[in-house]
Amino acid sequence: MLTIPALTLLFICIVSSLATAFVWMLWELEPKIAKLRRDHVHIFRDRMR
């Protein structure tokens, strides 16, 4: 059985890994999201004319 300090360290490692994966996902998706927003603005502007 794991001790309390070992479980705490395991929990910290899991949380930091999930946080790193989330930041990496946002880092990778940000250019795609920016392109979609830019294209959407152009489409909306063209429809207003």
C-alpha distance matrix in Angstrom:
0.0 3.8 6.6 9.7 11.7 9.7 9.7 13.3 14.2 13.0 15.0 17.9 18.1 18.2 20.9 22.9 23.0 24.2 26.7 28.0 28.5 30.4 32.6 33.3 34.2 36.6 38.0 38.9 40.3 42.4 45.4 45.5 45.4 48.1 50.3 49.9 50.9 53.8 55.1 54.7 56.8 59.5 59.6 59.9 62.6 64.5 64.5 65.9 69.0
3.8 0.0 3.8 6.7 8.2 5.9 6.2 9.7 10.5 9.7 11.9 14.5 14.8 15.4 17.8 19.6 20.0 21.5 23.7 25.0 25.8 27.7 29.7 30.5 31.7 33.9 35.2 36.3 37.8 39.7 42.7 43.1 42.9 45.4 47.8 47.6 48.4 51.2 52.7 52.4 54.3 57.1 57.3 57.6 60.1 62.2 62.3 63.6 66.7
6.6 3.8 0.0 3.8 5.6 5.2 6.2 8.6 10.0 10.5 12.2 14.3 15.4 16.5 18.3 20.0 21.1 22.6 24.3 25.7 27.0 28.6 30.3 31.5 32.9 34.8 36.1 37.5 39.0 40.6 43.8 44.3 44.0 46.3 48.8 48.8 49.3 52.1 53.8 53.5 55.2 58.0 58.4 58.5 61.0 63.2 63.4 64.5 67.6
9.7 6.7 3.8 0.0 3.9 5.5 5.1 6.1 8.6 9.8 10.4 12.2 14.2 15.3 16.4 18.2 19.9 21.1 22.4 24.1 25.7 26.9 28.5 30.1 31.5 33.0 34.4 36.1 37.4 38.8 42.1 42.7 42.1 44.3 47.1 46.9 47.2 50.1 51.9 51.4 53.0 55.9 56.4 56.3 58.7 61.1 61.2 62.1 65.3
11.7 8.2 5.6 3.9 0.0 3.8 5.5 5.0 6.2 8.6 9.8 10.5 12.3 14.2 15.3 16.4 18.2 20.0 21.0 22.3 24.3 25.7 26.9 28.4 30.2 31.7 32.6 34.5 36.1 37.3 40.5 41.5 41.0 43.0 45.7 45.9 46.2 48.9 50.8 50.6 52.0 54.9 55.6 55.6 57.8 60.2 60.6 61.5 64.5
9.7 5.9 5.2 5.5 3.8 0.0 3.8 5.4 5.1 6.1 8.6 9.9 10.5 12.3 14.3 15.3 16.4 18.4 19.9 21.0 22.5 24.4 25.8 26.8 28.5 30.4 31.4 32.9 34.6 36.1 39.2 40.0 39.7 41.9 44.5 44.6 45.2 47.8 49.6 49.5 51.1 53.9 54.5 54.7 57.0 59.3 59.6 60.7 63.7
9.7 6.2 6.2 5.1 5.5 3.8 0.0 3.8 5.4 5.0 6.0 8.6 9.8 10.5 12.2 14.1 15.2 16.5 18.2 19.8 21.0 22.5 24.3 25.6 26.9 28.7 30.1 31.5 32.9 34.5 37.7 38.2 37.8 40.2 42.7 42.6 43.1 45.9 47.6 47.3 49.0 51.8 52.2 52.3 54.8 57.0 57.2 58.3 61.4
13.3 9.7 8.6 6.1 5.0 5.4 3.8 0.0 3.8 5.4 5.1 6.2 8.6 9.9 10.6 12.2 14.1 15.4 16.4 18.2 20.0 21.1 22.5 24.2 25.7 27.1 28.4 30.2 31.6 32.8 36.1 36.9 36.3 38.4 41.2 41.2 41.4 44.2 46.1 45.8 47.2 50.1 50.8 50.7 53.0 55.4 55.7 56.6 59.7
14.2 10.5 10.0 8.6 6.2 5.1 5.4 3.8 0.0 3.8 5.4 5.1 6.2 8.6 9.9 10.5 12.2 14.3 15.3 16.3 18.3 19.9 21.0 22.3 24.2 25.8 26.7 28.4 30.2 31.4 34.5 35.5 35.2 37.2 39.9 40.2 40.6 43.2 45.1 45.1 46.5 49.3 50.1 50.3 52.4 54.8 55.2 56.3 59.2
13.0 9.7 10.5 9.8 8.6 6.1 5.0 5.4 3.8 0.0 3.8 5.5 5.1 6.2 8.7 9.9 10.6 12.4 14.3 15.3 16.6 18.4 20.1 21.0 22.5 24.6 25.6 27.0 28.6 30.3 33.3 34.0 33.8 36.1 38.5 38.6 39.3 42.0 43.6 43.6 45.3 48.0 48.5 48.8 51.2 53.3 53.7 54.9 57.9
15.0 11.9 12.2 10.4 9.8 8.6 6.0 5.1 5.4 3.8 0.0 3.8 5.4 5.2 6.1 8.5 9.9 10.7 12.2 14.2 15.4 16.6 18.4 19.9 21.1 22.8 24.3 25.8 27.1 28.5 31.8 32.4 31.8 34.1 36.8 36.6 37.1 39.9 41.6 41.3 43.0 45.8 46.3 46.4 48.8 51.0 51.3 52.3 55.4
17.9 14.5 14.3 12.2 10.5 9.9 8.6 6.2 5.1 5.5 3.8 0.0 3.8 5.5 5.2 6.0 8.5 9.9 10.5 12.1 14.2 15.3 16.4 18.1 19.8 21.1 22.3 24.2 25.7 26.8 30.0 31.0 30.5 32.5 35.2 35.4 35.7 38.4 40.3 40.2 41.6 44.4 45.2 45.3 47.5 49.8 50.3 51.2 54.2
18.1 14.8 15.4 14.2 12.3 10.5 9.8 8.6 6.2 5.1 5.4 3.8 0.0 3.8 5.5 5.2 6.1 8.6 9.9 10.4 12.2 14.2 15.4 16.3 18.2 20.1 20.8 22.4 24.2 25.7 28.7 29.6 29.5 31.6 34.0 34.4 35.1 37.6 39.4 39.5 41.1 43.7 44.5 44.9 47.0 49.2 49.8 51.0 53.8
18.2 15.4 16.5 15.3 14.2 12.3 10.5 9.9 8.6 6.2 5.2 5.5 3.8 0.0 3.8 5.5 5.1 6.2 8.6 9.9 10.6 12.3 14.4 15.3 16.5 18.6 19.9 21.1 22.5 24.3 27.4 27.9 27.7 30.1 32.4 32.4 33.2 35.9 37.5 37.4 39.2 41.9 42.4 42.7 45.1 47.2 47.6 48.9 51.8
20.9 17.8 18.3 16.4 15.3 14.3 12.2 10.6 9.9 8.7 6.1 5.2 5.5 3.8 0.0 3.8 5.4 5.2 6.1 8.6 9.9 10.5 12.3 14.2 15.3 16.7 18.3 20.0 21.1 22.4 25.8 26.4 25.8 28.0 30.7 30.7 31.0 33.8 35.6 35.3 36.9 39.7 40.4 40.5 42.8 45.1 45.4 46.5 49.5
22.9 19.6 20.0 18.2 16.4 15.3 14.1 12.2 10.5 9.9 8.5 6.0 5.2 5.5 3.8 0.0 3.8 5.5 5.0 6.1 8.6 9.8 10.5 12.1 14.1 15.4 16.3 18.3 19.9 21.0 24.1 25.2 24.8 26.7 29.4 29.9 30.2 32.7 34.7 34.8 36.2 38.9 39.8 40.1 42.1 44.4 45.1 46.1 49.0
23.0 20.0 21.1 19.9 18.2 16.4 15.2 14.1 12.2 10.6 9.9 8.5 6.1 5.1 5.4 3.8 0.0 3.8 5.4 5.1 6.2 8.6 10.0 10.5 12.2 14.4 15.2 16.4 18.3 19.9 22.8 23.6 23.7 25.9 28.2 28.6 29.4 31.9 33.5 33.8 35.5 38.0 38.7 39.3 41.5 43.5 44.2 45.5 48.3
24.2 21.5 22.6 21.1 20.0 18.4 16.5 15.4 14.3 12.4 10.7 9.9 8.6 6.2 5.2 5.5 3.8 0.0 3.8 5.4 5.1 6.1 8.7 9.8 10.4 12.4 14.1 15.3 16.4 18.2 21.4 21.7 21.4 23.9 26.3 26.2 27.0 29.7 31.3 31.2 33.0 35.6 36.2 36.6 38.9 41.0 41.4 42.8 45.6
26.7 23.7 24.3 22.4 21.0 19.9 18.2 16.4 15.3 14.3 12.2 10.5 9.9 8.6 6.1 5.0 5.4 3.8 0.0 3.8 5.4 5.1 6.2 8.6 9.8 10.7 12.2 14.3 15.4 16.4 19.8 20.6 20.0 22.1 24.8 25.0 25.4 28.0 29.9 29.8 31.3 34.0 34.9 35.1 37.2 39.5 40.1 41.2 44.0
28.0 25.0 25.7 24.1 22.3 21.0 19.8 18.2 16.3 15.3 14.2 12.1 10.4 9.9 8.6 6.1 5.1 5.4 3.8 0.0 3.8 5.4 5.2 6.1 8.5 10.0 10.4 12.3 14.2 15.4 18.3 19.5 19.5 21.3 23.8 24.5 25.1 27.4 29.3 29.7 31.2 33.6 34.7 35.3 37.2 39.3 40.2 41.4 44.0
28.5 25.8 27.0 25.7 24.3 22.5 21.0 20.0 18.3 16.6 15.4 14.2 12.2 10.6 9.9 8.6 6.2 5.1 5.4 3.8 0.0 3.8 5.5 5.1 6.1 8.7 9.7 10.5 12.2 14.1 16.9 17.5 17.7 20.1 22.2 22.5 23.6 26.0 27.5 27.9 29.8 32.1 32.8 33.6 35.7 37.6 38.4 39.9 42.5
30.4 27.7 28.6 26.9 25.7 24.4 22.5 21.1 19.9 18.4 16.6 15.3 14.2 12.3 10.5 9.8 8.6 6.1 5.1 5.4 3.8 0.0 3.8 5.4 5.1 6.3 8.6 10.0 10.6 12.1 15.4 15.9 15.4 17.8 20.2 20.3 20.9 23.6 25.2 25.3 27.0 29.6 30.2 30.7 33.0 35.0 35.6 36.9 39.7
32.6 29.7 30.3 28.5 26.9 25.8 24.3 22.5 21.0 20.1 18.4 16.4 15.4 14.4 12.3 10.5 10.0 8.7 6.2 5.2 5.5 3.8 0.0 3.8 5.4 5.1 6.1 8.7 9.9 10.5 13.7 15.0 14.6 16.3 19.0 19.7 20.1 22.3 24.4 24.8 26.1 28.6 29.7 30.2 32.1 34.3 35.2 36.3 38.9
33.3 30.5 31.5 30.1 28.4 26.8 25.6 24.2 22.3 21.0 19.9 18.1 16.3 15.3 14.2 12.1 10.5 9.8 8.6 6.1 5.1 5.4 3.8 0.0 3.8 5.4 4.9 6.2 8.6 10.0 12.5 13.7 14.3 16.0 18.1 19.1 20.2 22.1 23.8 24.7 26.3 28.3 29.4 30.4 32.3 34.1 35.3 36.7 39.1
34.2 31.7 32.9 31.5 30.2 28.5 26.9 25.7 24.2 22.5 21.1 19.8 18.2 16.5 15.3 14.1 12.2 10.4 9.8 8.5 6.1 5.1 5.4 3.8 0.0 3.8 5.4 5.2 6.1 8.5 11.2 11.4 11.8 14.3 16.2 16.5 17.8 20.1 21.5 22.0 24.0 26.1 26.8 27.8 30.0 31.7 32.6 34.2 36.7
36.6 33.9 34.8 33.0 31.7 30.4 28.7 27.1 25.8 24.6 22.8 21.1 20.1 18.6 16.7 15.4 14.4 12.4 10.7 10.0 8.7 6.3 5.1 5.4 3.8 0.0 3.8 5.4 5.1 5.8 9.3 10.1 9.5 11.6 14.1 14.6 15.2 17.5 19.4 19.8 21.3 23.7 24.7 25.4 27.3 29.3 30.3 31.6 34.1
38.0 35.2 36.1 34.4 32.6 31.4 30.1 28.4 26.7 25.6 24.3 22.3 20.8 19.9 18.3 16.3 15.2 14.1 12.2 10.4 9.7 8.6 6.1 4.9 5.4 3.8 0.0 3.8 5.7 5.6 8.0 9.9 10.4 11.5 13.8 15.3 16.0 17.6 19.6 20.7 22.0 23.9 25.4 26.4 27.9 29.9 31.3 32.5 34.8
38.9 36.3 37.5 36.1 34.5 32.9 31.5 30.2 28.4 27.0 25.8 24.2 22.4 21.1 20.0 18.3 16.4 15.3 14.3 12.3 10.5 10.0 8.7 6.2 5.2 5.4 3.8 0.0 3.8 5.8 7.0 7.9 9.5 11.2 12.5 13.9 15.5 17.0 18.4 19.7 21.5 23.1 24.2 25.7 27.4 28.9 30.3 32.0 34.1
40.3 37.8 39.0 37.4 36.1 34.6 32.9 31.6 30.2 28.6 27.1 25.7 24.2 22.5 21.1 19.9 18.3 16.4 15.4 14.2 12.2 10.6 9.9 8.6 6.1 5.1 5.7 3.8 0.0 3.8 5.7 5.3 6.1 8.6 10.1 10.7 12.3 14.3 15.5 16.4 18.4 20.2 21.0 22.3 24.3 25.8 27.0 28.7 31.0
42.4 39.7 40.6 38.8 37.3 36.1 34.5 32.8 31.4 30.3 28.5 26.8 25.7 24.3 22.4 21.0 19.9 18.2 16.4 15.4 14.1 12.1 10.5 10.0 8.5 5.8 5.6 5.8 3.8 0.0 3.8 5.4 5.1 6.0 8.6 9.9 10.5 12.1 14.2 15.1 16.4 18.4 19.9 20.9 22.4 24.3 25.7 27.0 29.2
45.4 42.7 43.8 42.1 40.5 39.2 37.7 36.1 34.5 33.3 31.8 30.0 28.7 27.4 25.8 24.1 22.8 21.4 19.8 18.3 16.9 15.4 13.7 12.5 11.2 9.3 8.0 7.0 5.7 3.8 0.0 3.8 5.5 5.1 6.2 8.7 9.9 10.4 12.2 14.1 15.4 16.7 18.3 19.9 21.1 22.6 24.4 25.9 27.7
45.5 43.1 44.3 42.7 41.5 40.0 38.2 36.9 35.5 34.0 32.4 31.0 29.6 27.9 26.4 25.2 23.6 21.7 20.6 19.5 17.5 15.9 15.0 13.7 11.4 10.1 9.9 7.9 5.3 5.4 3.8 0.0 3.8 5.4 5.1 6.2 8.6 9.9 10.6 12.2 14.3 15.5 16.4 18.2 19.9 21.1 22.6 24.5 26.4
45.4 42.9 44.0 42.1 41.0 39.7 37.8 36.3 35.2 33.8 31.8 30.5 29.5 27.7 25.8 24.8 23.7 21.4 20.0 19.5 17.7 15.4 14.6 14.3 11.8 9.5 10.4 9.5 6.1 5.1 5.5 3.8 0.0 3.8 5.4 5.1 6.2 8.6 9.9 10.4 12.3 14.3 15.2 16.3 18.2 19.9 21.0 22.6 24.9
48.1 45.4 46.3 44.3 43.0 41.9 40.2 38.4 37.2 36.1 34.1 32.5 31.6 30.1 28.0 26.7 25.9 23.9 22.1 21.3 20.1 17.8 16.3 16.0 14.3 11.6 11.5 11.2 8.6 6.0 5.1 5.4 3.8 0.0 3.8 5.5 5.1 6.1 8.6 9.8 10.6 12.5 14.3 15.3 16.5 18.4 20.1 21.3 23.3
50.3 47.8 48.8 47.1 45.7 44.5 42.7 41.2 39.9 38.5 36.8 35.2 34.0 32.4 30.7 29.4 28.2 26.3 24.8 23.8 22.2 20.2 19.0 18.1 16.2 14.1 13.8 12.5 10.1 8.6 6.2 5.1 5.4 3.8 0.0 3.8 5.4 5.0 6.1 8.4 9.9 10.7 12.2 14.1 15.3 16.6 18.4 20.2 21.8
49.9 47.6 48.8 46.9 45.9 44.6 42.6 41.2 40.2 38.6 36.6 35.4 34.4 32.4 30.7 29.9 28.6 26.2 25.0 24.5 22.5 20.3 19.7 19.1 16.5 14.6 15.3 13.9 10.7 9.9 8.7 6.2 5.1 5.5 3.8 0.0 3.8 5.5 5.1 6.0 8.6 9.9 10.4 12.0 14.1 15.3 16.4 18.4 20.5
50.9 48.4 49.3 47.2 46.2 45.2 43.1 41.4 40.6 39.3 37.1 35.7 35.1 33.2 31.0 30.2 29.4 27.0 25.4 25.1 23.6 20.9 20.1 20.2 17.8 15.2 16.0 15.5 12.3 10.5 9.9 8.6 6.2 5.1 5.4 3.8 0.0 3.8 5.5 5.0 6.2 8.7 9.8 10.4 12.1 14.2 15.3 16.6 18.9
53.8 51.2 52.1 50.1 48.9 47.8 45.9 44.2 43.2 42.0 39.9 38.4 37.6 35.9 33.8 32.7 31.9 29.7 28.0 27.4 26.0 23.6 22.3 22.1 20.1 17.5 17.6 17.0 14.3 12.1 10.4 9.9 8.6 6.1 5.0 5.5 3.8 0.0 3.8 5.4 5.2 6.5 8.8 10.0 10.7 12.5 14.5 15.7 17.4
55.1 52.7 53.8 51.9 50.8 49.6 47.6 46.1 45.1 43.6 41.6 40.3 39.4 37.5 35.6 34.7 33.5 31.3 29.9 29.3 27.5 25.2 24.4 23.8 21.5 19.4 19.6 18.4 15.5 14.2 12.2 10.6 9.9 8.6 6.1 5.1 5.5 3.8 0.0 3.8 5.4 5.1 6.2 8.6 9.8 10.6 12.4 14.4 16.0
54.7 52.4 53.5 51.4 50.6 49.5 47.3 45.8 45.1 43.6 41.3 40.2 39.5 37.4 35.3 34.8 33.8 31.2 29.8 29.7 27.9 25.3 24.8 24.7 22.0 19.8 20.7 19.7 16.4 15.1 14.1 12.2 10.4 9.8 8.4 6.0 5.0 5.4 3.8 0.0 3.8 5.4 5.0 6.1 8.5 9.8 10.6 12.4 14.7
56.8 54.3 55.2 53.0 52.0 51.1 49.0 47.2 46.5 45.3 43.0 41.6 41.1 39.2 36.9 36.2 35.5 33.0 31.3 31.2 29.8 27.0 26.1 26.3 24.0 21.3 22.0 21.5 18.4 16.4 15.4 14.3 12.3 10.6 9.9 8.6 6.2 5.2 5.4 3.8 0.0 3.8 5.5 5.1 6.0 8.5 9.9 10.7 12.9
59.5 57.1 58.0 55.9 54.9 53.9 51.8 50.1 49.3 48.0 45.8 44.4 43.7 41.9 39.7 38.9 38.0 35.6 34.0 33.6 32.1 29.6 28.6 28.3 26.1 23.7 23.9 23.1 20.2 18.4 16.7 15.5 14.3 12.5 10.7 9.9 8.7 6.5 5.1 5.4 3.8 0.0 3.8 5.5 5.0 6.1 8.6 10.0 11.2
59.6 57.3 58.4 56.4 55.6 54.5 52.2 50.8 50.1 48.5 46.3 45.2 44.5 42.4 40.4 39.8 38.7 36.2 34.9 34.7 32.8 30.2 29.7 29.4 26.8 24.7 25.4 24.2 21.0 19.9 18.3 16.4 15.2 14.3 12.2 10.4 9.8 8.8 6.2 5.0 5.5 3.8 0.0 3.8 5.5 5.2 6.3 8.8 10.4
59.9 57.6 58.5 56.3 55.6 54.7 52.3 50.7 50.3 48.8 46.4 45.3 44.9 42.7 40.5 40.1 39.3 36.6 35.1 35.3 33.6 30.7 30.2 30.4 27.8 25.4 26.4 25.7 22.3 20.9 19.9 18.2 16.3 15.3 14.1 12.0 10.4 10.0 8.6 6.1 5.1 5.5 3.8 0.0 3.8 5.5 5.2 6.4 9.2
62.6 60.1 61.0 58.7 57.8 57.0 54.8 53.0 52.4 51.2 48.8 47.5 47.0 45.1 42.8 42.1 41.5 38.9 37.2 37.2 35.7 33.0 32.1 32.3 30.0 27.3 27.9 27.4 24.3 22.4 21.1 19.9 18.2 16.5 15.3 14.1 12.1 10.7 9.8 8.5 6.0 5.0 5.5 3.8 0.0 3.8 5.5 5.2 6.9
64.5 62.2 63.2 61.1 60.2 59.3 57.0 55.4 54.8 53.3 51.0 49.8 49.2 47.2 45.1 44.4 43.5 41.0 39.5 39.3 37.6 35.0 34.3 34.1 31.7 29.3 29.9 28.9 25.8 24.3 22.6 21.1 19.9 18.4 16.6 15.3 14.2 12.5 10.6 9.8 8.5 6.1 5.2 5.5 3.8 0.0 3.8 5.5 5.6
64.5 62.3 63.4 61.2 60.6 59.6 57.2 55.7 55.2 53.7 51.3 50.3 49.8 47.6 45.4 45.1 44.2 41.4 40.1 40.2 38.4 35.6 35.2 35.3 32.6 30.3 31.3 30.3 27.0 25.7 24.4 22.6 21.0 20.1 18.4 16.4 15.3 14.5 12.4 10.6 9.9 8.6 6.3 5.2 5.5 3.8 0.0 3.8 5.5
65.9 63.6 64.5 62.1 61.5 60.7 58.3 56.6 56.3 54.9 52.3 51.2 51.0 48.9 46.5 46.1 45.5 42.8 41.2 41.4 39.9 36.9 36.3 36.7 34.2 31.6 32.5 32.0 28.7 27.0 25.9 24.5 22.6 21.3 20.2 18.4 16.6 15.7 14.4 12.4 10.7 10.0 8.8 6.4 5.2 5.5 3.8 0.0 3.8
69.0 66.7 67.6 65.3 64.5 63.7 61.4 59.7 59.2 57.9 55.4 54.2 53.8 51.8 49.5 49.0 48.3 45.6 44.0 44.0 42.5 39.7 38.9 39.1 36.7 34.1 34.8 34.1 31.0 29.2 27.7 26.4 24.9 23.3 21.8 20.5 18.9 17.4 16.0 14.7 12.9 11.2 10.4 9.2 6.9 5.6 5.5 3.8 0.0
